[in-house]
Amino acid sequence: MTRHAALLVTSLLCSTAPSAFAATSSCNDVFPDRAAAAAFVSQWAADWNRIDIAAVVAHLSDDARMRSPLATRLTGDPVVTGRDAIARYWHSAYGSLSEPNLQVDSFAWDPAICRLNVWWTADTGSGPTRASEFMDFTADGLIHYGEAFYAQ
């Protein structure tokens, strides 16, 4: 098993994303329909393709958390906490890329738990990368938790 595959399996087994929603909360205001979710995903991918990390983190809550096997390698911890810390982590991880050519393969929006999952491919420093990344949103439309799973 490659190191990337092992990290992916570890992340899958350790995934514990708490829901930010009580039973009475509604996510319909975040993305009222699939077209609204598609517009967000399209802009998110465009921001990553420009390596506009400021635009990407603008969608995060102040206390957002991001879990990634890459975070473990770069920070020593699989979870990076706080918008500013996540921005620093992403600058360290991706700031040197010039043209990641991130392509969205598919996405799914689950309004029951306010979760957006994006499947993408990109050219990264370690070669072509496939990923599944989910984002949990608050009722006010900010990402409070995200987790990425990578493979090659």
N, C-alpha and C positions, 0 to 999 in steps of 0.2 A: 504494500500500500504506500502510495506517495505521501509526502509530508502534507501536501494540500488536501488530499483525500482524508488523511487522519485528522487534520484540523477541522474539516467539514463535518466528519462524523462526530467529533467531540462537540462542536457547536450545536449540532442537531440534538445530541443527547442532553446537553446542558441548557437548552433553551427554556427559559422561565420568564416570559414576558407577562407582567401583571397587567390586567385590563384596567384602564382608567375610568371605566364607565360603570355606574350603578345600573340596576335594572330599569330605572326610569329614564336614563339618558338616551338621547337620539343622535345618531351620526348623520342624519339626512341633511343637515345644514352644512356639513363639511363638503360632501360631494353629493348633491341631490340626485344625480343620475350618472350613468356610465360616461357620458360625454364630458362632464365636469372632471371626473377622475382622469379621463384620457388627456384633457388639457393640462392638468397638473403634471402627469407623467411626461408629457411632451416637453414642458418647460423644464422640468427636473433634469431630463436627459440633455437638453440644450445647455443648461447651466453647467453640467458636468463636462460636456464636450468643450466648453470654453474654459474649463478649470476655474469657474467663478464660484469659489468656495463660499464667499460672502453671500452670494445669492442662495446657495444651497442651505447654509445654516440659518438664513432668515426665516426658514420654515420650522425651525426648532424652538421648543419652549426653553426658557432659561435653564431649567433643570433636566433637560433631555438626557437620555442615556443611549449610547450606541454600543452594541456588542458585535465583535468581529474577531475572527482568528488572526487577522492582520494586526489588530490592536494589541493582542497578546505579544506578538513579536516586536512591535515598536514601542510599547509602553510597559510591558510586563504584566498587564492586566487585561482581561478580555473585554472589560466594560469601561468605556470612557464616559465620564459624567460631566454635564454642563456644556452649554452652547459654546463658550469660549474654548474649553478644553477640546471639544470635538473639532472645532475649526483648526486648532493647532495640530491635532492628530491628522486631520485630512490634508493640511498643508504639508506635513512631514511625509505622509503616505503617497500623495498624488500631485503635489505641487510641482514636481519636476517633469511631469508628463506634458507633452506639447499637443498631441492629437490623440486622445484616447479612443475616438471613434466609437463611443458608447452607443449601442443599438438596442432598443427595447424589443425583446422577443414577444412579450406578452405581459399583461397585468391583470390583477383581480382585486376588486374592492368588495369588502364584506362590511356592510353598514351595521350589522348586528353587533360587531365588536370594534368597529371603527378602524379596520386594518386594511392597508393597501399593500399588496405584494407585487413586486416588479421583478420579472425575469429579464436579464440583460446579458449582453456580451460586449467586451471592450478589449482594446489593445493596452495592456498594462506593462509596467517595467519587467515583469516576469513572463511576458508573452501573452497570447490570447487568453482571456479569462471569461468564464461563464459564471453567472451569479444569480442567486435568488435573494432578494432583499425585501424585508417587510418593514412597514412603518405603522406604528400605532398613533392615532391622532386623538387630541383632546377635542371636546365639543366646540372650542373656539378655533379649530382648524390648524393647530400647531402639532408637530410631531413630538411626542414625549418619550417614545422608545423606538429604537430601530435595531434590526439585527441583519447581518449579511452572512451569506454562505457562499463560498467560492469553490470552483473546480476549474480544471483546464481541459 
